[in-house]
Amino acid sequence: MKNLIVVIAVAIFSVTGATVKAQSSRETKKVEIKTSAQCEMCKERLEKAFAYEKGVKSSELDVETAVFTVEYLPNKTTPEKLQLAVTKIGYDADGLKADEKAYNKLPDCCQKGGMH
């Protein structure tokens, strides 16, 4: 009987612990990244690319402020990796400069000083 109680207690603890771990792995965080994006084409390009970025749940560029808000899973990615991903698309991200080759591939209106 004692052994049965111990087995049941261990089983309950194991299931409860797994549930807590599973919930914490789904918790998201948000990061705001100041970008050099400036038009609706930039918005579309960034949001489309981030739909495939590992650990990203959602993203949205506010064109007026050029702030790119990203909701992500902290167990899958980091703010630094997300900033780097923005630069690889061709845009500045906070203090990081855009990847030159990617920047040069952007339409004229998406480059700094471009016509909107």
C-alpha positions in Angstrom: 0.0 0.0 0.0 2.9 2.4 0.9 4.5 1.7 -2.5 1.2 2.4 -4.3 0.9 5.8 -2.6 4.5 6.6 -3.5 4.0 5.6 -7.1 0.8 7.8 -7.3 2.5 10.7 -5.7 5.5 10.5 -8.1 3.1 10.2 -11.1 1.1 13.3 -10.0 4.3 15.3 -9.5 5.7 14.2 -12.9 2.5 15.3 -14.7 2.3 18.6 -12.8 6.0 19.4 -13.5 5.5 18.6 -17.2 2.5 20.9 -17.4 4.4 23.8 -15.8 7.3 23.3 -18.2 5.0 23.1 -21.3 3.2 26.4 -20.3 6.5 28.3 -19.7 7.8 27.2 -23.2 4.8 28.9 -24.8 5.1 32.2 -23.0 6.1 35.0 -25.4 7.9 38.3 -25.0 7.9 41.4 -27.2 10.7 43.5 -28.5 10.6 46.8 -30.2 13.2 47.4 -32.8 13.8 50.8 -34.3 14.4 50.3 -38.0 15.2 52.4 -41.1 12.0 51.1 -42.8 9.9 53.9 -44.2 7.0 52.7 -46.4 4.2 50.1 -46.9 6.6 48.0 -49.0 9.1 47.9 -46.2 6.3 46.9 -43.8 5.2 44.1 -46.1 8.8 42.9 -46.7 9.6 42.8 -43.0 6.4 41.2 -41.8 6.5 38.6 -44.6 10.1 37.6 -43.8 9.4 37.4 -40.1 6.5 35.0 -40.6 9.2 32.5 -41.3 11.7 33.5 -38.7 12.3 30.9 -36.0 10.5 31.6 -32.7 8.5 34.5 -34.0 4.8 34.4 -33.2 3.9 37.8 -34.8 5.4 41.0 -36.1 4.2 44.4 -37.0 5.9 47.5 -38.4 4.5 50.9 -37.5 5.4 52.8 -40.6 5.1 56.3 -39.0 7.6 55.5 -36.2 9.6 52.8 -38.1 9.3 50.7 -34.9 9.1 47.0 -35.6 7.3 45.1 -32.8 8.1 41.4 -32.7 6.4 38.8 -30.4 8.6 35.8 -29.9 9.3 32.7 -27.9 12.4 33.4 -25.7 13.3 29.7 -25.7 13.6 29.8 -29.5 15.3 33.2 -30.3 16.6 36.4 -28.7 16.2 40.1 -29.4 19.8 40.1 -30.7 19.0 37.4 -33.3 15.9 39.3 -34.3 17.8 42.5 -34.8 20.3 40.7 -36.9 17.5 39.2 -39.0 16.2 42.7 -39.7 19.7 43.8 -40.9 19.8 40.8 -43.2 16.6 41.9 -44.9 18.3 45.3 -45.6 17.2 47.6 -42.8 19.0 49.2 -39.9 18.0 47.7 -36.5 18.5 49.8 -33.4 22.3 50.4 -33.5 23.1 47.8 -36.1 23.6 48.8 -39.8 21.8 47.0 -42.6 23.6 44.3 -44.5 25.0 46.2 -47.5 24.1 43.6 -50.1 20.5 43.2 -48.8 20.2 47.0 -48.6 21.3 47.5 -52.2 18.6 45.0 -53.3 15.8 47.1 -51.7 13.6 49.2 -54.1 14.6 52.8 -54.2 11.6 53.9 -52.1 12.8 51.6 -49.3 16.3 52.9 -49.2 17.1 55.8 -46.9 16.0 59.1 -48.4 14.0 57.2 -51.0 10.8 58.7 -52.5 7.6 57.2 -51.0 
